[in-house]
Amino acid sequence: MDNDDKPSRPASSPKAASSQRADAVPNGLNQERIPVTERTQDTRERLEDQYHQIEQQVDQTRAQLQEFNDKAVTFIRENPGWCVIGAVAVGYVVGRMASRRWLA
């Protein structure tokens, strides 16, 4: 029986086992860790940039909605009668549509 035919025996100590595992790892793996770190940093930077862009968009949208709300409130205060008539009309139309759908 050749030495090649014998099953490999486990290492007798943990230190020998880790040494065998380290020998089994190709040298290229250690070189790959640097680019992974760089890619992680690049990804982090891109995510931070996207976060800041989204944050700016949210702030702009918030300002636009606040401006729209202010205009609506001003219009309602200046024209309360028309707003009440409009609300009644919209309520009537929605009520008619709902009653036809549910009763038919």
C-alpha positions in Angstrom: 0.0 0.0 0.0 1.4 3.4 -1.0 1.4 6.5 1.1 -0.9 8.0 -1.5 -3.5 5.3 -0.8 -3.7 5.9 3.0 -6.3 8.3 4.2 -4.9 11.5 5.5 -4.8 11.6 9.2 -6.1 14.6 11.1 -3.5 16.9 12.6 -2.5 16.0 16.1 -2.7 19.5 17.5 -4.8 22.6 16.7 -1.7 24.5 15.8 -0.7 21.9 13.3 -4.2 21.9 11.9 -4.2 25.7 11.4 -0.8 25.5 9.8 -2.2 22.9 7.3 -5.2 25.1 6.6 -2.9 28.1 6.1 -0.8 26.0 3.6 -3.9 24.9 1.8 -5.1 28.6 1.2 -3.8 29.9 -2.1 -1.6 32.9 -1.9 -4.0 34.9 -4.1 -6.6 34.9 -1.2 -4.5 37.2 0.9 -4.1 39.5 -2.1 -7.9 39.6 -2.6 -8.5 41.0 0.9 -7.2 44.4 0.0 -9.5 44.9 -3.0 -12.4 43.7 -0.9 -11.6 46.3 1.6 -11.4 48.9 -1.1 -14.6 47.8 -2.6 -16.3 48.0 0.8 -15.0 51.5 1.2 -16.2 52.5 -2.3 -19.6 51.0 -1.6 -19.8 52.9 1.7 -18.9 56.2 -0.1 -21.5 55.6 -2.8 -24.2 54.8 -0.2 -23.3 57.9 1.8 -23.6 60.0 -1.4 -26.9 58.4 -2.2 -28.1 59.0 1.4 -27.2 62.7 1.2 -29.0 63.0 -2.2 -32.1 61.4 -0.9 -32.0 63.6 2.2 -31.8 66.7 0.0 -34.7 65.4 -2.1 -36.8 64.8 1.0 -36.0 68.3 2.3 -37.0 69.8 -1.0 -40.2 67.8 -1.1 -41.0 68.7 2.4 -40.6 72.4 1.6 -42.8 72.1 -1.5 -45.5 70.4 0.5 -45.3 73.0 3.2 -45.7 75.7 0.5 -48.7 74.0 -1.1 -50.3 73.6 2.4 -49.8 77.3 3.1 -51.4 78.2 -0.2 -54.4 75.9 0.5 -54.9 77.2 3.9 -54.8 80.8 2.6 -57.3 80.0 -0.1 -59.7 78.3 2.3 -59.5 81.3 4.7 -60.1 83.8 1.9 -62.9 81.7 0.3 -64.7 79.7 3.0 -68.1 79.6 1.2 -66.7 78.1 -2.0 -64.7 75.5 -0.1 -67.9 74.4 1.8 -69.8 74.2 -1.4 -67.0 72.2 -3.1 -66.8 69.8 -0.1 -70.5 69.2 -0.2 -70.4 68.6 -4.0 -67.5 66.1 -3.6 -69.2 64.3 -0.8 -72.4 64.0 -2.8 -70.6 62.6 -5.9 -68.6 60.1 -3.8 -71.8 59.1 -1.9 -73.7 58.5 -5.2 -70.8 56.4 -6.6 -70.5 54.3 -3.5 -74.2 53.6 -3.2 -74.5 52.5 -6.8 -71.5 50.2 -6.5 -72.6 48.6 -3.2 -76.3 48.4 -4.0 -76.0 47.1 -7.6 
